[in-house]
Amino acid sequence: MDVNQVLEGTLSPDATIRTNAELQLTSAAETDFSAYLTVLATELANEHAQPHIRSAAALALKNSFSAREYTRLRQVQERWLNQVDPNVKAQVKATALKTLSAGNNQVGGQTAQFIASIAAIELPRQMWPELMQTLVSNVGEGSDHQKQASLTTIGYICDTDDQDLRDSLAQHSNAILTAVVQGARKEEANEEVRSAAITALSDSLEFVRTNFENEGERNYIMQVICEATQATDPRIQQGAYGCLNRIMSLYYDKMRFYMEKALFGLTIQGMKHDEEDVAKLAVEFWCTVCEEEISIEDDNQQAQAEGSTELREYFNFARVATQEVVPVLLELLAKQDEDAADDEYNVSRAAYQCLQLWAQTVGSAVVPPVLAFVEKNLRSEDWHFRDAAVSAFGAIMEGPELSMLDPLVKQALPVLIGMMDDQVIQVKDSAAYALGRICEVTAESIDASTHLQPLIASLFGGLSSHPKMASSCCWALMNLADRFAGEPGCDSNALSPHFQASVTHILQVTERHDADNQLRTAAYEVLNAFVTNAANDSVGIVAGLSDVVLERLEKTIQLQAQVVSVEDKLTLEEMQTSLTSVVMAIVQRLETEIRPQADRIMGVLLQLLSSLGAKSSVPDTVFAAIGALANALEDDFIKYMDAFTPFLYNALGNQEEPALCSMAIGLVSDITRSLGEKVQPWCDAFMNYLLNNLRSQQLGNTFKPAILQCFGDIAQAIGGHFETYLPVVAQVLQQAAGVPMTPDISYEMLDYVVSLREGIMDAWDGAIVAMKSSGKTQLLAPWVTAIFELLHTVYTDSSRSQALLRSSLGVVGDLADAFPHGEFAELYRADWLTAMAREVRANREFQPRTQDTARWAREQIKRQIGGNAGQMA
C-alpha cells in the first residue's frame, strides 16, 4: 500500500476514489493493526510531507478509534488495549505529542482529535500519566503553534459524553485549569492561542468544580473570562460569553457577587455588540439565567411539597435586571433580517426566545416595559419596529397573571387581526404567530361571539395569501381548534358555526396549484385538528368529508405510475401521508359511526399498501389508520384480517425499517384488543414474530417494552388459550426482570429499564387475568415468587414512573384475586408491600386511577394477610 497515495485518495472529491482509499485503509487496519498505526504515525510525523497528507494521516488514526455505535466503539477501543504491542503504543503516542508542534494549524488540530481519542481509552484506566503534564508544559513553554494545538487537545478531551472519562478528568483539574487559564489571560499576545484557550476553558468547566469552590481560584477564573469579553478579537469575546453561559448553568449559586460587580454590565454591553455572534451569546447568557431560575423555582416548589427544608438558593437575577435588560431585548427584536431563512437563528430570534423565557421567569413584572414598547411602535412607519412590537406582545403570553393579560389581549386582538393585512409579509407572519400564542396560552380572553369569526377569517386569509405564513397561520388555527373544542362528546361548541366554512376553506387551500408541500401538509394538519375537535352537531360534516378525502387518496394511487423523479415521489408520499392521517382522524372522531364507510376505507388503505415501494414513509401512517379502524369496529374487523395480515407480517418481520416494525407491534396490540378471543387463529404467527424481534440484535432494546406489553394484550384477549405460550413468555419475563439499575446508569438506560419493567408488569397482568378467567391459575404458581422479587425491586429502586407503580400494584391485586385461598399469603405479609400501596395511594400528584389501583391493591393485601383468605372464594 502506497500510504501517501491512499491518504491523498481519502481527500478526493471523486466518491469512487475516496471510497476505494477508505476501504484500503480499513483492510490494512484489519490485517495488521500495529503495522497500520506505525505507518500512519510515521507519515503524521514526516515534516517533509505536505500538510494535507499529514492531516489525512491524523484523521485516519482518529477514525481507527471512533464509532457511532457504543458496541462498535468498545470493540475498537479493546483492539488498542489488547492487540497492539506496548512499544508501538508508546511510539504512536509520542509521535502524536511531538506533532502538536507542527507549524501548520490544520495538522495540529487533526492531531489533537487523534490524541483525544486515545485519551478517552487510557485516562479512565489510569494510563498515559504524562499526557496532561506534557500538554500543560507545552502551553507554558512551547511555540505558539504548540500552545494552540495543546489547548485544542485539552478542549477535545474535555468535550466528552463518556462518563468514565468525565469521572477521570476530575483528578486532572489542576493541570487542565493551569493550562487553559494561562492561555486565556489578556497577557497572551497570540489571539489564536487565546481563542483556543477560551474554548478549552469552556469545555473543562464541568471538571474543575473543586477549583471553582475555592473563592480565590474562582475569582481569578472569573477575572480572566471577564477580561476576555473585552478582547478585540470577536472569537475570543464569543468564547468568553460562552464560558459565562456554562458557568451560570453549572455554578448559579456562586454567581451573586459577580453579577453585582461585573456581569450585569458586561452582558448588556455584549448584547449591543455590532458583531452578531457576540450579541447572540450575550443574549443567551440571560436565557441561561432564566432557565436556571425557572428550574430552581420548580425544584424548590417540589421540595416544599415533599416537606423538605433543603431549598436551592434563588437570587432573582432576572427580576432585578428587568428594567435594564428587557429594553435591550426589545431593541434587538427590531434587528430582523428579511432575507433570513425560516430556521436561521439570528440575534432577533435569540432576543425573542429570551423575552419568552423572561416572561416565564418574572411573570407580570415583564409587562410594563414590553407594553410601553408595543404602544410606542405598533404603528411605526418602520416595519422592523412594527414587527418587533407584535412579536414582543406574543412573547409574553406565558408567565404573567391572566388577570393582567386579559384586558390587554381583549384590547390587542382587533389590532392584531387588522395587522394580518399589513403590507409587509414579516409583520403579517408575526401577527399570525402572536395570535397563535394567544390561542395557545390565553384563549380564555378570546370572546367566541365577538372575536372568533374575524380571527378565523384572518387566519384563513393569511393562509391563502403567502406560503411563508403557512406554518404560523396553521399553528394558530390548530391552537384555536384545541382551545374551543369544549368537553369531549359535547353536542355543540364554539367551532360549530364556523366548522363547514373552515373545512371548505382548508380543502380549497390544499388544492391550490401554487401550494407547496409545506403549505399542503400544514393545512391537512389543521383539518385534523378541526375533525378531532368537532362537536356532535358537526359529525355529519366529518362523515361527508370522508368521501372527499378517500377520493383524493384513491387519485394519489393512480398518480404513482406517473412518478418519474425522487422529488415527485416525495411530494406524492407526503400527500398520501397527510390524507391518510385525515382518514385516521375521521375514524377516531366517528368511532362506531364509521361502519358504513369501513369497507371503502380498508379497501383504499390495502390498495395503498400494495402499491407502495420499499423504504416508503407512508405505511407507518396507513398502519396507524388501520389501528384506529380496528379500535372503532372491534370484532367486526375480523373480516379484513385475511387480506391485511400479509402486510402486517411483512412489517413485523421487517427489521431493516425499525419505525415500521414498531408500528406493526403496536398494531398487533390494537387488533388483539379489538378482536378479543377471535384473534386466536393468528396468534401463533404473532407470537413467533414478536419473539424473533425480542431476540433481535438489529432492533435493539427500545422495542422490548412494547413487545412485552403486546404479550399481555394477547393474553387478555385469548384467555386460557394463552396457556400454550405461558412457559416461554414467563421465561422471557424473568430474564427481562434481571436487567439491573446500576448506580452509574445513564439517563437513557434508566428510562429503558423503567419502561422495560412497565412492559413486564403489563405482560404478567395480562397472563394473570387470562389464567384466572379460564380457571388455570395453578399454571402461574411456579412464577409467583419471581414476580414478587421484581415487585420488591421496583419498590426499592428510587427511579420508578407512575405508570410502573400503577401496573405493579395492578399485578399485586390481580395475583391476590387469582389466588383467593391464601396460597401465597406469606409473600403478601412483607411490610414493604403494604408500604408501597400506602405511599402510592397517598401521593396527591398521582392520577386518580393510580390512587384507585393502589387502594384496591391495599384491600387485596389485607384480605390475603387477614387470616380469612381461605374463606374468600
C-alpha positions, 0 to 999 in steps of 0.5 A: 500500500502506497500510504501517501497515495491512499491518504491523498485518495481519502481527500478526493472529491471523486466518491469512487476514489475516496471510497476505494482509499477508505476501504484500503485503509480499513483492510490494512487496519484489519490485517495488521493493526500495529503495522497500520498505526506505525505507518500512519504515525510515521507519515503524521510525523514526516515534516517533509510531507505536505500538510494535507497528507499529514492531516489525512494521516491524523484523521485516519488514526482518529477514525481507527478509534471512533464509532457511532455505535457504543458496541462498535466503539468498545470493540475498537477501543479493546483492539488498542488495549489488547492487540497492539504491542506496548512499544508501538503504543508508546511510539504512536503516542509520542509521535502524536505529542511531538506533532502538536508542534507542527507549524501548520494549524490544520495538522495540529488540530487533526492531531489533537482529535487523534490524541483525544481519542486515545485519551478517552481509552487510557485516562479512565484506566489510569494510563498515559500519566504524562499526557496532561503534564506534557500538554500543560508544559507545552502551553507554558513553554512551547511555540505558539503553534504548540500552545494552540494545538495543546489547548485544542487537545485539552478542549477535545478531551474535555468535550466528552459524553463518556462518563468514565472519562468525565469521572477521570478528568476530575483528578486532572483539574489542576493541570487542565485549569493551569493550562487553559487559564494561562492561555486565556489571560489578556497577557497572551499576545497570540489571539489564536492561542487565546481563542483556543484557550477560551474554548478549552476553558469552556469545555473543562468547566464541568471538571474543575468544580473543586477549583471553582469552590475555592473563592480565590481560584474562582475569582481569578477564573472569573477575572480572566473570562471577564477580561476576555469579553473585552478582547478585540478579537470577536472569537475570543469575546464569543468564547468568553460569553460562552464560558459565562453561559456554562458557568451560570448553568453549572455554578448559579449559586456562586454567581451573586457577587459577580453579577453585582460587580461585573456581569450585569454590565458586561452582558448588556454591553455584549448584547449591543455588540455590532458583531452578531455572534457576540450579541447572540451569546450575550443574549443567551447568557440571560436565557441561561439565567432564566432557565436556571431560575425557572428550574430552581423555582420548580425544584424548590416548589417540589421540595416544599411539597415533599416537606423538605427544608433543603431549598436551592438558593434563588437570587432573582437575577432576572427580576432585578435586571428587568428594567435594564435588560428587557429594553435591550431585548426589545431593541434587538427584536427590531434587528430582523433580517428579511432575507433570513431563512425560516430556521436561521437563528439570528440575534432577533430570534435569540432576543425573542426566545429570551423575552419568552423565557423572561416572561416565564421567569418574572411573570407580570413584572415583564409587562410594563416595559414590553407594553410601553414598547408595543404602544410606542411602535405598533404603528411605526412607519418602520416595519422592523419596529412594527414587527418587533412590537407584535412579536414582543406582545406574543412573547409574553403570553406565558408567565404573567397573571391572566388577570393582567393579560386579559384586558390587554389581549381583549384590547390587542386582538382587533389590532392584531387581526387588522395587522394580518393585512399589513403590507409587509409579509414579516409583520403579517407572519408575526401577527399570525404567530402572536395570535397563535400564542394567544390561542395557545396560552390565553384563549380564555380572553378570546370572546367566541361571539365577538372575536372568533369569526374575524380571527378565523377569517384572518387566519384563513386569509393569511393562509391563502395569501403567502406560503411563508405564513403557512406554518404560523397561520396553521399553528394558530388555527390548530391552537384555536381548534384545541382551545374551543373544542369544549368537553369531549362528546359535547353536542355543540361548541364554539367551532360549530358555526364556523366548522363547514366554512373552515373545512371548505376553506382548508380543502380549497387551500390544499388544492391550490396549484401554487401550494407547496408541500409545506403549505399542503401538509400544514393545512391537512394538519389543521383539518385534523385538528378541526375533525378531532375537535368537532362537536356532535352537531358537526359529525355529519360534516366529518362523515361527508368529508370522508368521501372527499378525502378517500377520493383524493387518496384513491387519485394519489394511487393512480398518480404513482405510475406517473412518478418519474423523479425522487422529488415527485415521489416525495411530494406524492408520499407526503400527500398520501401521508397527510390524507391518510392521517385525515382518514385516521382522524375521521375514524377516531372522531366517528368511532362506531359511526364509521361502519358504513364507510369501513369497507371503502376505507380498508379497501383504499388503505390495502390498495395503498399498501400494495402499491407502495415501494420499499423504504416508503414513509407512508405505511407507518401512517396507513398502519396507524389508520388501520389501528384506529379502524380496528379500535372503532369496529372491534370484532367486526374487523375480523373480516379484513384480517385475511387480506391485511395480515400479509402486510402486517407480517411483512412489517413485523418481520421487517427489521431493516425499517425499525419505525415500521416494525414498531408500528406493526407491534403496536398494531398487533396490540390494537387488533388483539384488543379489538378482536378479543378471543377471535384473534386466536387463529393468528396468534401463533404467527404473532407470537413467533414474530414478536419473539424473533424481534425480542431476540433481535440484535438489529432492533435493539432494546427500545422495542422490548417494552412494547413487545412485552406489553403486546404479550399481555394484550394477547393474553387478555384477549385469548384467555386460557388459550394463552396457556400454550405460550405461558412457559416461554413468555414467563421465561422471557419475563424473568430474564427481562426482570434481571436487567439491573439499575446500576448506580452509574446508569445513564439517563437513557438506560434508566428510562429503558429499564423503567419502561422495560419493567412497565412492559413486564408488569403489563405482560404478567397482568395480562397472563394473570387475568387470562389464567384466572378467567379460564380457571388455570391459575395453578399454571402461574404458581411456579412464577409467583415468587419471581414476580414478587422479587421484581415487585420488591425491586421496583419498590426499592429502586428510587427511579420508578414512573407512575405508570410502573407503580400503577401496573405493579400494584395492578399485578399485586391485586390481580395475583391476590384475586387469582389466588383467593385461598391464601396460597401465597399469603406469606409473600403478601405479609412483607411490610414493604408491600403494604408500604408501597400501596400506602405511599402510592395511594397517598401521593396527591400528584398521582392520577386518580386511577393510580390512587384507585389501583393502589387502594384496591391493591391495599384491600387485596393485601389485607384480605390475603394477610387477614387470616380469612383468605381461605374463606374468600372464594 
